[in-house]
Amino acid sequence: MKRYFARGALLTASLLLAAPALAWAPSPLVQRQLTKGQAWAEVLPDTAGAAVIHAAIDISAPPKTVWSIMTDCRMAVKLVTTVTSCKVVQGDPKIGWDVREQVTKGNFFMPGIRNVFRSDYQPYSVIRFRKVGGDLKAEDGEWVLQPLNGGSGTRVIYVNRVAADIPLPAGMVRAAMRRDTPKVMVNLRRESLAAAKRTS
């Protein structure tokens, strides 16, 4: 996914999909790390050059607040700094779906990425997303929001299977994703906590 993936934009581009792709839940070891305030992520190889991302973080804000940050196109540039634009191109809020276009900036080695994906929403618990256009070869996954502490907190779980034509070794790309994915999760926590403070 071009430098986009290597910089973590992969996550944002995936803020959505249409079928539950790859179910995953944090292990007891991962859960212990989450309760200590750590963001967690792993990136595994998959077929046809794809990568599978698993990530999670605990946020001291209600699911509805976290949801509002995740589904707001205007927040994309704050969650993933390589994103330059996000817009909803079609959708039906009553049914609970939309199609979004996100664009990331390129650099000397990689051009920018245009990602078009459909999201299906189950407020305030699941966002499923899948590629419907743009430059990626494949993308499908989901965000799951689990209430913590009687609903005052949220555990965010992220799964994505993504593939793109990148002129870099696959292992190098996965390493970059593994490094940058937690940063996006931390950004999500920061913005969610700020939103919770504004409404308290």
Number of C-alpha atoms within 10 A of each C-alpha: 26 25 26 27 26 21 23 26 29 30 26 28 29 29 26 31 28 20 15 17 17 15 11 14 14 17 9 9 8 17 18 12 17 18 13 10 14 17 22 22 23 17 22 14 14 12 9 10 14 21 23 20 24 23 24 28 26 26 26 20 22 23 24 20 20 25 21 15 20 21 15 12 19 13 18 24 18 18 24 25 17 23 26 14 16 22 15 15 12 12 15 10 10 6 10 13 21 19 22 23 20 24 22 25 17 15 10 6 9 14 13 18 25 19 22 24 26 25 26 23 21 12 13 17 16 21 28 25 29 28 25 19 16 15 18 22 15 19 26 27 28 29 25 22 24 17 21 16 9 8 13 14 20 26 22 24 22 25 27 31 23 24 23 18 12 16 12 13 9 14 13 11 21 21 14 17 27 23 16 20 28 21 20 21 27 20 15 23 23 16 18 24 18 13 16 16 10 8 7 5
